[in-house]
Amino acid sequence: MNDWPDRRTGDRSERYGQGSASPQPESARAMPHIQRRPAPPQRPQVPPQSQGYDDRYQGGQPGYGNSPEPDYNTGQVYGGGAGGGRGGGGGRSGGDAGYVQGRPAPDWRRRIKLGALTLVVVLLVVSVSTYFWADGKLKREVDLAKVIERPEAGDGTNYLIVGSDSREGMSAEEKKRLRTGSAEGKRTDSMMILHDGSNGPTLVSLPRDSQVEIPSFKGSESGKMFQGTGRQVKLNAAYAEDGPELLVRTVEFNTGLRIDHYVEIGFGGFAQIVDAIGGVELDIPKAFKDKKSGADFQAGKQTLNGEQSLAFVRTRYAFAGSDLDRTKNQQKFLAALASQTATPSTILNPFKLYPTMGAGLDTLIVDKDMSLWSLGNMFFAMKGVTGGDGTSMNMPISGSANGNLVWDKAKVKQLVEQLKNDEKVTVKGN
C-alpha cells in the first residue's frame, strides 16, 4: 500500500538518512518535494471589539484553533478590559460598572479625604511657622521679677498697656510728618489697665497727670534699693525716672491691684498698624483742631490713616477736659482698632495679617513672661470692651492739686476689689 502523499519524488529506498552499504559516505541527496493542496478560501469575519482583535490579521477567526496554522497569532489581546478575552463582554459597553474605558472609576471619597488631610497639614505647618516667627519678634525686655512688695494676685488677668512717645526707628521725615518732635528718650503718653475676666473685660484709663506717690523700689539697672519718701509726682514721672518696672511698682502701690503683664508700643508702631489694616473707621461726634498734634477733624464717620490716628489719640489741648477727654478718645480708638483688626478679612488674608503683625511686633515691648497666647487674649479682650459685658472708664477722680488729678480713694478701692474678685464693675469713673 502506498502511504506517501501525491506528487512525491523518489521511493522509500531513496529516503534520506537511512544509510548505505558502501564504505564511502553517502553524498548529499535532494529532499523529496511535497506540495500541499491549497486550503479552501474562507470568508473573512470581523471579531467584536471586546475581543481585542487586531485588524492586521484577517485570515482567520479569533480565538484558539481557527487560524490557518495551529500557532498563528491572530493578534487577540486578553485581559485588556473588564470583559476582554475569551467569552468576555466589551471593555467599553459591558463588564464591571466600576471601570470606564478600561480604567477604574475615580474614588472621590478617598480623594476628598486626602485633600482634607493635606489641607490640615498645610494649615498646621503655616500656623506653627507663624507662631515661631511672631514669637521671635516679641521684645521681652521688662522683668516684673524686679518689682518688689507686690499685691496678691486676684481672679482674671490684668494688663498694663502703655503708649510711649518713643521715636525709635523713625526717620527725620517720619518724625516731622507725625509731629512727634525729636526729644531724646521716651515717656508715657497713655496708660491703661485692661482686666480680662469672666464678667467681661474692663478698660480703666490712668491719666498721665494723675498725682501718685513714688514708693520704695529697686533700680531696674543698678539693683540698688531706693527708699520711698512720700514724694508726690505725676504718674508719667515714674516711667521717666526708672522705666517700666518702676511704673508697674507705682501703679500697684497706689491701686493695690497686681499687674500680670506689661505691654508697650511706640508712636511709629502704632501708626504702622493702622496703615497695615487700611485705616480705622471712626465716628467723631464733634469737629476739633489741635496744632500741636496736627489734628484737624470734621464731625461724622471717617476712616483715619496712621498719621491721623496718632493725632487723634494724642490731642488734649483742644478739649475742655484736657487729659480726661483724651483718655476717652484713646479708649474709643483702641476698641475700634481691635474690632476692625480681628476680622476674617484680616486674619485669613496673609497679605494683610503678616504686615499688621509685623508692624506691631517690631515696636512692641512686653514682659518676660508674656506669651503669644496671652497677647492674643489681651487683643480680643480689647475688642470686647465696647461690646457685650465690656466696660470702659477713667480712674475715678475727686479733684486736682497743683495741676495734677487726684484719685477718689474710696471709689478706687471699691473698683480694685471688684476687679480682684472678678465681679461686675459698678463703679463709675470720670
Secondary structure in CASP SS format (residue, H / E / C, confidence):
PFRMAT SS
TARGET T0000
AUTHOR 0000-0000-0000
METHOD secondary structure of the structure
MODEL  1
M C 1.00
N C 1.00
D C 1.00
W C 1.00
P C 1.00
D C 1.00
R C 1.00
R C 1.00
T C 1.00
G C 1.00
D C 1.00
R H 1.00
S H 1.00
E H 1.00
R C 1.00
Y C 1.00
G C 1.00
Q C 1.00
G C 1.00
S C 1.00
A C 1.00
S C 1.00
P C 1.00
Q C 1.00
P C 1.00
E C 1.00
S C 1.00
A C 1.00
R C 1.00
A C 1.00
M C 1.00
P C 1.00
H C 1.00
I C 1.00
Q C 1.00
R C 1.00
R C 1.00
P C 1.00
A C 1.00
P C 1.00
P C 1.00
Q C 1.00
R C 1.00
P C 1.00
Q C 1.00
V C 1.00
P C 1.00
P C 1.00
Q H 1.00
S H 1.00
Q H 1.00
G C 1.00
Y C 1.00
D C 1.00
D C 1.00
R C 1.00
Y C 1.00
Q C 1.00
G C 1.00
G C 1.00
Q C 1.00
P C 1.00
G C 1.00
Y C 1.00
G C 1.00
N C 1.00
S C 1.00
P C 1.00
E C 1.00
P C 1.00
D C 1.00
Y C 1.00
N C 1.00
T C 1.00
G C 1.00
Q C 1.00
V C 1.00
Y C 1.00
G C 1.00
G C 1.00
G C 1.00
A C 1.00
G C 1.00
G C 1.00
G C 1.00
R C 1.00
G C 1.00
G C 1.00
G C 1.00
G C 1.00
G C 1.00
R C 1.00
S C 1.00
G C 1.00
G C 1.00
D C 1.00
A C 1.00
G C 1.00
Y E 1.00
V E 1.00
Q C 1.00
G C 1.00
R E 1.00
P E 1.00
A C 1.00
P C 1.00
D C 1.00
W H 1.00
R H 1.00
R H 1.00
R H 1.00
I H 1.00
K H 1.00
L H 1.00
G H 1.00
A H 1.00
L H 1.00
T H 1.00
L H 1.00
V H 1.00
V H 1.00
V H 1.00
L H 1.00
L H 1.00
V H 1.00
V H 1.00
S H 1.00
V H 1.00
S H 1.00
T H 1.00
Y H 1.00
F H 1.00
W H 1.00
A H 1.00
D H 1.00
G H 1.00
K H 1.00
L C 1.00
K E 1.00
R E 1.00
E E 1.00
V E 1.00
D C 1.00
L H 1.00
A H 1.00
K H 1.00
V C 1.00
I C 1.00
E C 1.00
R C 1.00
P C 1.00
E C 1.00
A C 1.00
G C 1.00
D C 1.00
G C 1.00
T E 1.00
N E 1.00
Y E 1.00
L E 1.00
I E 1.00
V E 1.00
G E 1.00
S E 1.00
D C 1.00
S C 1.00
R C 1.00
E C 1.00
G C 1.00
M C 1.00
S C 1.00
A H 1.00
E H 1.00
E H 1.00
K H 1.00
K H 1.00
R H 1.00
L H 1.00
R C 1.00
T C 1.00
G C 1.00
S C 1.00
A C 1.00
E C 1.00
G C 1.00
K C 1.00
R C 1.00
T E 1.00
D E 1.00
S E 1.00
M E 1.00
M E 1.00
I E 1.00
L E 1.00
H E 1.00
D E 1.00
G C 1.00
S C 1.00
N C 1.00
G C 1.00
P C 1.00
T E 1.00
L E 1.00
V E 1.00
S E 1.00
L C 1.00
P C 1.00
R C 1.00
D C 1.00
S E 1.00
Q E 1.00
V E 1.00
E E 1.00
I C 1.00
P C 1.00
S C 1.00
F E 1.00
K E 1.00
G C 1.00
S C 1.00
E C 1.00
S C 1.00
G C 1.00
K C 1.00
M E 1.00
F E 1.00
Q C 1.00
G C 1.00
T C 1.00
G C 1.00
R C 1.00
Q E 1.00
V E 1.00
K E 1.00
L H 1.00
N H 1.00
A H 1.00
A H 1.00
Y H 1.00
A H 1.00
E H 1.00
D H 1.00
G H 1.00
P H 1.00
E H 1.00
L H 1.00
L H 1.00
V H 1.00
R H 1.00
T H 1.00
V H 1.00
E H 1.00
F H 1.00
N H 1.00
T H 1.00
G C 1.00
L C 1.00
R C 1.00
I C 1.00
D C 1.00
H E 1.00
Y E 1.00
V E 1.00
E E 1.00
I E 1.00
G C 1.00
F H 1.00
G H 1.00
G H 1.00
F H 1.00
A H 1.00
Q H 1.00
I H 1.00
V H 1.00
D H 1.00
A H 1.00
I C 1.00
G C 1.00
G C 1.00
V E 1.00
E E 1.00
L E 1.00
D E 1.00
I E 1.00
P C 1.00
K C 1.00
A C 1.00
F E 1.00
K E 1.00
D E 1.00
K C 1.00
K C 1.00
S C 1.00
G C 1.00
A E 1.00
D E 1.00
F E 1.00
Q C 1.00
A C 1.00
G E 1.00
K E 1.00
Q E 1.00
T E 1.00
L E 1.00
N C 1.00
G H 1.00
E H 1.00
Q H 1.00
S H 1.00
L H 1.00
A H 1.00
F H 1.00
V H 1.00
R H 1.00
T C 1.00
R C 1.00
Y C 1.00
A C 1.00
F C 1.00
A C 1.00
G C 1.00
S C 1.00
D H 1.00
L H 1.00
D H 1.00
R H 1.00
T H 1.00
K H 1.00
N H 1.00
Q H 1.00
Q H 1.00
K H 1.00
F H 1.00
L H 1.00
A H 1.00
A H 1.00
L H 1.00
A H 1.00
S H 1.00
Q H 1.00
T H 1.00
A C 1.00
T C 1.00
P H 1.00
S H 1.00
T H 1.00
I H 1.00
L C 1.00
N C 1.00
P H 1.00
F H 1.00
K H 1.00
L H 1.00
Y H 1.00
P H 1.00
T H 1.00
M H 1.00
G H 1.00
A H 1.00
G H 1.00
L H 1.00
D H 1.00
T H 1.00
L C 1.00
I E 1.00
V E 1.00
D E 1.00
K C 1.00
D C 1.00
M C 1.00
S C 1.00
L H 1.00
W H 1.00
S H 1.00
L H 1.00
G H 1.00
N H 1.00
M H 1.00
F H 1.00
F H 1.00
A H 1.00
M H 1.00
K H 1.00
G H 1.00
V H 1.00
T H 1.00
G C 1.00
G C 1.00
D C 1.00
G C 1.00
T E 1.00
S E 1.00
M E 1.00
N E 1.00
M C 1.00
P C 1.00
I E 1.00
S E 1.00
G E 1.00
S E 1.00
A E 1.00
N C 1.00
G C 1.00
N E 1.00
L E 1.00
V E 1.00
W E 1.00
D C 1.00
K H 1.00
A H 1.00
K H 1.00
V H 1.00
K H 1.00
Q H 1.00
L H 1.00
V H 1.00
E H 1.00
Q H 1.00
L H 1.00
K H 1.00
N C 1.00
D C 1.00
E C 1.00
K C 1.00
V C 1.00
T C 1.00
V C 1.00
K C 1.00
G C 1.00
N C 1.00
END
